[in-house]
Amino acid sequence: MIDLLDANVLIDANRDYYPMDRVPEFWDWLVAMGQQGLVKVPREVYDKVTQADDALSRWLKRNRESLLLAETVDGDLIRHVIGEGYAPDLNDVEIEQLNEDPFLVAYALADPEQRRVVSSERSRPRATRANRKVPDVCSDFGVLCHDTFRFIRELDFSTDWQTRQ
């Protein structure tokens, strides 16, 4: 199973609960999971995170080879995710609001038995159009979506992960 990370997973972890300067073990663990093919960052997520000039951006650039999902998304799959997961008639402003979310879902949908999405977004089933959340769109397509904490439990992260191997 490959876990595909949403940008908010990296951003929130660094800002809120696993700052790079305080819990470097988490970031080393992510790289190790990427090297094992268990965790990947889609190109569109990578591009979003690396636009900033901060420690997270520099870290992701340094670890690009380990974490970047080395494939391009199918255009038909993107159109399907946008049309069926959000709305078939989104305007340009709404399309812009989606950011990388439809790409993330489409990468997982390309192989739903072997991929799942990890996102900090919370389900809002009543949201419509461009306001829909990643967990709800994933659910519509039968794609597994976990939050960060379930992800780290399932892959068994702890700060002593290197000594337990």
C-alpha positions, 0 to 999 in steps of 0.5 A, spaced: 500 500 500 502 506 498 500 512 502 499 519 498 500 525 502 496 531 501 500 538 502 496 539 509 499 533 512 506 536 511 505 543 513 500 541 519 505 536 521 511 541 521 507 547 524 503 544 529 506 537 532 512 534 529 516 541 527 523 539 524 527 542 529 524 538 535 522 532 532 527 530 526 525 523 527 518 524 524 521 527 518 527 521 517 521 516 518 518 519 512 524 519 508 525 512 510 518 510 508 519 513 501 525 509 500 521 503 501 515 505 496 510 506 502 509 514 502 509 518 496 508 525 494 504 527 488 508 532 483 502 537 484 503 536 492 510 537 491 510 543 487 505 546 492 510 545 498 516 547 494 513 554 492 515 556 499 522 559 501 522 555 508 525 549 511 519 544 509 520 546 502 528 545 502 527 538 506 522 536 500 527 538 495 533 535 498 528 528 499 525 529 492 528 522 490 525 518 496 518 522 496 516 524 489 511 519 486 514 518 479 508 518 474 504 523 471 496 523 472 491 521 467 488 527 464 481 523 463 482 521 470 482 528 473 476 530 469 472 524 472 474 526 479 473 534 478 466 532 474 463 527 478 467 528 485 466 536 485 461 538 479 461 538 472 460 545 471 465 548 475 467 555 473 474 558 473 474 561 480 472 554 483 477 550 479 482 554 482 480 553 489 481 545 488 488 546 488 492 539 487 486 536 491 483 532 484 490 530 482 491 527 489 484 523 488 486 521 481 493 518 483 489 514 488 484 512 483 489 510 478 490 504 483 485 504 489 487 497 491 494 499 492 493 506 494 490 511 499 490 518 501 492 521 507 489 528 508 488 533 514 482 535 511 475 533 515 469 530 512 464 535 510 459 531 507 454 537 506 459 541 502 458 542 495 462 544 488 469 546 490 468 546 497 468 539 498 473 536 502 478 530 500 475 525 504 468 526 501 471 526 494 475 519 496 469 516 499 465 517 493 470 514 488 471 508 493 478 511 495 481 510 502 483 516 506 486 517 512 488 523 517 495 523 519 494 520 526 491 514 523 497 514 518 502 514 523 499 509 527 498 504 521 505 505 519 507 504 526 511 511 527 515 512 533 521 517 535 525 510 536 523 507 530 530 506 528 532 502 534 526 498 533 527 495 526 
